[in-house]
Each structure stands twice: as C-alpha cells, then as structure tokens.
Amino acid sequence: MGLLLYQFFSLILIIVLFTVPIVVAILLIKHLGKSKPSIEADAETYLIEKIIDLERRIQELENQLSISLEEE
C-alpha cells in the first residue's frame, strides 16, 4: 500500500514539475505580446513627429537660402 501511495505522489509531482514551466512560459509570452504593440505605436508616433520637425527645419533652411540668393 505504501509503495502505491509513493508512486501516486511521485506521478503527481512529476506532472506538476512539467506543467508549471509550460504555464509560466505561456503567460510570459502572452504578457510580452500584449505590451509590444503599444511600444511600437509610441515609437511610430515619435518618429512621425521627428520627421515633421525635420521637414519644417528643411523648409526654413530653403527659405533662408532663397533669401540670401535674392540679396546677391
């Protein structure tokens, strides 16, 4: 009887030890998968703002160049 009980608890322990890392990995993948799009959206917004700022600065430089060429 004792041997049967020992085998049963060993089987339960093995099942738990194999199941826990799989569950943790699945939860981590789901968590990391959800947070990534918001980071990409923030990065995309930041890049768009920088592009608009650079376009504005280029326009200002072109205006300054055209004014200096007109004065010559």
C-alpha positions as CSV (number, residue, x, y, z in Angstrom):
1,M,0.0,0.0,0.0
2,G,2.8,2.4,0.9
3,L,4.6,1.8,-2.4
4,L,1.4,2.5,-4.4
5,L,0.9,5.8,-2.5
6,Y,4.6,6.8,-3.1
7,Q,4.2,6.1,-6.8
8,F,1.0,8.1,-7.0
9,F,2.6,11.2,-5.3
10,S,5.7,10.8,-7.4
11,L,3.5,10.9,-10.5
12,I,1.6,14.0,-9.3
13,L,4.9,15.7,-8.5
14,I,6.3,14.9,-12.0
15,I,3.1,16.2,-13.7
16,V,3.3,19.5,-11.7
17,L,7.0,19.9,-12.3
18,F,6.5,19.6,-16.1
19,T,3.3,21.7,-16.2
20,V,4.5,24.7,-14.2
21,P,7.3,25.9,-16.6
22,I,4.9,25.5,-19.6
23,V,2.2,27.6,-17.9
24,V,4.8,30.2,-16.9
25,A,6.2,30.4,-20.4
26,I,2.7,30.8,-21.9
27,L,1.8,33.6,-19.5
28,L,5.1,35.4,-20.2
29,I,4.6,35.1,-24.0
30,K,1.0,36.5,-23.7
31,H,2.2,39.3,-21.4
32,L,5.1,40.3,-23.6
33,G,3.0,40.0,-26.8
34,K,0.4,42.5,-25.5
35,S,2.8,45.2,-24.4
36,K,4.9,45.3,-27.5
37,P,2.3,46.9,-29.9
38,S,1.9,49.9,-27.6
39,I,5.7,50.4,-27.6
40,E,5.7,50.2,-31.4
41,A,2.8,52.7,-31.6
42,D,4.7,55.2,-29.3
43,A,7.9,54.8,-31.4
44,E,5.9,55.3,-34.6
45,T,4.3,58.5,-33.2
46,Y,7.7,59.7,-32.1
47,L,9.3,59.1,-35.5
48,I,6.4,60.9,-37.3
49,E,6.9,63.9,-35.0
50,K,10.6,63.9,-35.7
51,I,10.0,63.7,-39.5
52,I,7.6,66.6,-39.4
53,D,10.1,68.6,-37.4
54,L,12.9,67.9,-39.9
55,E,10.6,68.8,-42.8
56,R,9.9,72.2,-41.1
57,R,13.6,72.8,-40.5
58,I,14.5,72.0,-44.1
59,Q,11.8,74.4,-45.3
60,E,13.3,77.1,-43.1
61,L,16.7,76.5,-44.4
62,E,15.5,76.6,-48.0
63,N,13.7,79.9,-47.3
64,Q,16.9,81.3,-45.8
65,L,18.9,80.1,-48.8
66,S,16.4,81.7,-51.3
67,I,16.5,85.0,-49.4
68,S,20.3,85.0,-49.3
69,L,20.4,84.2,-53.1
70,E,18.0,87.1,-53.8
71,E,20.2,89.6,-51.9
72,E,23.2,88.7,-54.0
